[in-house]
Amino acid sequence: MAAAVTEVVVAQDPPPAITRPQRSRLGTHIARILIIVAVLAFYFVPLFATAAFGFSLPDVGFSLEPLTRAVGSRNGTDTILLTLLLTVLTVVVSLGLLVPTLLFLHLKAPRYLGAAESLSLLPFVIPAVALVSGANVFFRAIAPGFLVSPLSLVPFYVVLGLPLVYRSLDAGFRAIDVRTLWSASQSLGATGLSTVLRVILPNLGSALMSASLLCAALTLGEYAVASLLLHQTFPVFMVSVGSSQPRGAAALSFITIILTWLLLVAVSAVASLGAKKRSKK
């Protein structure tokens, strides 16, 4: 007798259908990934292309020769050192002028803060060409030798960075109760200088670092004023080198961008460490 073979068919449930909320979340997740990839490609593809062009030679491959040739030509090292000196002086002068000014305004004359903020926007309105032309006429009549020195760029850089530095410091002053801190310190017998050094400035650490970073970035990248006054700073040097050594200029640009990012990361790390220490206290 032939054996009867019985096949047992197990019914399987169909896969659950994707609901509309799940589709919406999936689409949002995919859109976020695409946006992140597009932003990363927008920033890093030109950066990698600049590095590949600047640190290579035809039929040689990777090479540091374009960089060394660019730095060694036309007093490149002296130009870089001069630009760093101008950056430090500009940061010191800007903070030295604006920190006492904003402290006085917040303590003694808060009604003038709006007028001061409006005046700080004038460098955005007045072009650099007009600023240099007016200063040129003024200083040639009073101090003809002033504009000859590269240090004459410091006042111009302070004025150009005024809107950025003022807003960073003003945000820091508004984040703390300056009057309460000042009154409490004075009631404990502290002098005005001791209050500024031990109470006000430590609470302005993040604002001071942000203002310094913005001021330094502006000084390192400013071209118009230095070019009009015929001074050889790093941006002017890069433009002049780029006309004859494009690979060297690309390598210098890449290094400048990386150093700026590292400086920003360092400032953010120091600010976060300071905030954590204050929160623990």
C-alpha positions in Angstrom: 0.0 0.0 0.0 1.4 3.3 -1.0 2.1 5.4 2.0 0.1 8.5 2.0 2.2 11.6 2.5 0.5 14.4 4.2 2.0 17.8 3.9 1.3 20.2 6.7 1.3 23.8 5.6 2.0 26.2 8.4 0.2 29.5 7.8 2.5 32.4 8.4 1.2 35.8 9.3 1.9 38.5 6.7 4.6 41.1 7.7 3.1 44.0 9.6 2.4 47.0 7.4 4.4 50.1 8.1 2.2 52.7 9.6 2.1 56.3 8.6 3.9 57.5 11.8 6.7 54.9 11.2 7.0 56.1 7.6 7.3 59.7 8.8 10.0 58.8 11.4 11.9 56.8 8.8 11.7 59.6 6.3 12.9 62.1 8.9 15.8 59.9 9.9 16.9 59.4 6.2 16.6 63.2 5.6 18.8 63.9 8.6 21.4 61.5 7.4 21.4 63.0 3.9 21.6 66.5 5.3 24.6 65.6 7.5 26.3 63.9 4.6 25.7 66.9 2.4 27.1 69.3 5.0 30.2 67.2 5.7 30.8 66.9 1.9 30.3 70.6 1.5 33.0 71.4 4.1 35.5 68.6 3.8 35.6 67.9 0.1 37.1 71.4 -0.7 39.4 71.1 2.3 40.7 67.7 1.1 41.0 69.0 -2.4 43.0 72.0 -1.2 45.3 69.7 0.8 45.8 67.3 -2.1 46.6 70.2 -4.4 48.9 72.1 -2.0 50.9 69.1 -0.7 51.7 67.4 -4.0 53.7 67.9 -7.2 53.2 66.5 -10.7 54.9 63.1 -11.1 56.1 63.2 -7.5 53.0 62.8 -5.3 53.0 64.0 -1.7 55.6 66.7 -1.1 56.2 69.5 1.4 58.2 71.4 -1.2 55.4 73.8 -2.2 54.9 74.8 1.5 58.6 75.3 2.3 59.1 77.2 -1.0 56.2 79.5 -0.2 57.3 80.1 3.4 60.9 80.7 2.4 60.1 83.2 -0.3 59.5 86.9 0.1 60.2 86.9 3.9 57.4 84.5 4.6 58.6 83.7 8.2 58.9 87.4 9.1 55.4 88.0 7.7 53.9 85.2 9.7 55.6 86.5 12.9 54.4 90.1 12.2 50.8 88.9 11.7 50.9 86.9 15.0 52.3 90.0 16.8 49.5 92.2 15.3 47.0 89.6 16.4 48.1 89.5 20.0 48.3 93.3 20.2 44.8 93.7 18.7 43.3 91.2 21.2 45.0 92.9 24.1 44.0 96.4 23.0 40.4 95.4 22.2 39.8 93.7 25.6 41.6 96.5 27.4 39.3 99.1 25.9 36.0 97.3 25.9 36.0 95.4 29.2 36.3 98.6 31.4 33.9 100.5 29.1 31.2 97.8 29.4 31.8 97.4 33.1 31.2 101.1 33.6 28.1 101.1 31.4 26.5 98.2 33.2 27.3 99.6 36.6 26.9 103.3 36.2 25.1 104.1 32.9 22.9 101.2 31.8 20.7 103.6 29.9 23.5 104.3 27.4 24.0 100.6 26.5 21.7 100.9 23.5 23.6 103.9 22.1 26.9 102.2 22.6 25.6 99.1 20.8 24.5 101.2 17.9 27.9 102.9 17.7 29.6 99.6 17.7 27.9 98.8 14.4 29.5 101.6 12.5 32.5 99.5 11.3 29.9 97.4 9.5 28.5 100.5 7.7 31.7 102.3 6.9 33.8 100.5 4.2 37.4 99.8 4.9 38.4 101.9 1.9 36.7 105.0 3.4 38.2 104.3 6.9 41.7 104.0 5.5 41.3 107.1 3.3 40.1 109.3 6.2 42.8 108.0 8.5 45.4 108.6 5.9 44.5 112.2 5.5 44.3 112.8 9.2 47.6 111.1 10.2 49.6 112.6 7.3 48.9 116.0 8.7 49.5 115.2 12.3 51.9 112.2 12.4 53.2 111.4 8.9 55.4 108.5 10.1 52.6 106.7 11.9 51.2 104.9 8.9 54.6 103.7 7.8 54.9 101.3 10.8 53.1 98.0 10.5 51.9 98.5 14.1 49.6 101.2 12.7 47.3 98.4 11.6 46.4 97.6 15.3 44.0 100.6 15.7 42.3 99.7 12.4 41.9 96.1 13.4 40.5 97.2 16.8 37.9 99.3 15.0 37.0 96.6 12.5 36.6 94.0 15.2 34.6 96.3 17.5 31.1 94.9 16.5 32.2 91.3 17.2 34.1 91.9 20.4 31.5 94.2 21.8 28.7 91.8 21.3 30.6 88.9 22.8 31.6 90.8 25.9 28.2 92.4 26.3 26.5 89.0 26.2 28.9 87.9 29.0 28.1 90.9 31.1 24.4 90.4 30.6 24.7 86.7 31.6 26.0 87.7 35.1 24.5 90.1 37.6 27.3 92.6 37.6 25.7 95.0 40.1 25.0 92.3 42.7 28.5 90.8 42.3 30.1 94.3 42.6 28.0 95.2 45.7 28.7 91.9 47.4 32.4 92.2 46.8 32.4 95.8 48.0 30.5 94.9 51.2 33.1 92.3 52.0 35.8 94.9 51.9 37.3 94.2 48.5 38.8 97.1 46.5 37.6 97.9 43.0 40.7 96.4 41.3 40.4 93.2 43.4 36.7 92.9 42.5 37.5 93.2 38.8 40.4 90.7 39.0 38.9 88.1 41.4 35.1 88.4 40.7 34.2 90.0 37.4 36.9 88.6 35.1 36.6 84.9 36.2 32.9 85.0 35.5 33.6 86.5 32.1 35.9 83.7 31.1 33.8 82.3 28.2 33.0 85.8 26.9 36.6 86.8 27.0 37.8 83.7 25.1 35.0 84.1 22.5 35.8 87.7 21.9 39.6 86.9 21.7 38.9 84.2 19.2 36.7 86.4 17.0 39.2 89.2 17.1 42.1 86.9 16.3 40.3 85.4 13.4 39.5 88.8 12.0 43.1 89.9 12.3 44.5 86.8 10.7 42.2 87.1 7.7 42.0 90.9 7.1 43.3 91.9 3.7 41.8 95.2 2.6 43.3 97.6 5.2 46.8 96.0 5.1 46.8 96.1 1.3 45.7 99.7 1.1 48.3 100.8 3.6 51.0 98.7 1.7 51.9 96.5 4.7 52.9 92.9 4.2 50.7 90.8 6.4 49.9 87.1 6.1 46.7 87.6 3.9 48.6 90.0 1.6 51.5 87.5 1.5 49.2 84.6 0.6 47.6 86.6 -2.3 51.1 87.6 -3.6 52.4 84.1 -3.3 49.2 82.6 -4.9 49.9 84.5 -8.1 53.2 82.7 -8.6 53.0 79.6 -6.4 49.4 78.4 -6.3 50.3 75.1 -4.6 52.1 76.9 -1.8 49.2 79.2 -1.2 46.9 76.3 -1.1 49.1 74.6 1.5 49.2 77.7 3.6 45.4 78.1 3.4 44.9 74.5 4.5 47.3 74.9 7.5 45.5 78.2 8.5 42.1 76.6 8.5 43.3 73.6 10.6 45.0 75.9 13.1 41.9 78.0 13.4 39.8 74.9 14.0 42.2 73.7 16.6 42.1 77.1 18.3 38.3 77.0 18.4 38.3 73.5 19.9 40.9 74.5 22.5 38.8 77.6 23.5 35.6 75.5 23.7 37.4 72.9 25.8 38.8 75.5 28.2 35.4 77.2 28.5 33.6 73.9 29.2 36.2 72.9 31.8 35.7 76.3 33.5 32.0 75.9 33.5 32.2 72.4 35.0 34.5 73.7 37.8 32.2 76.5 38.6 29.2 74.2 38.7 31.0 71.8 41.1 31.7 74.7 43.4 
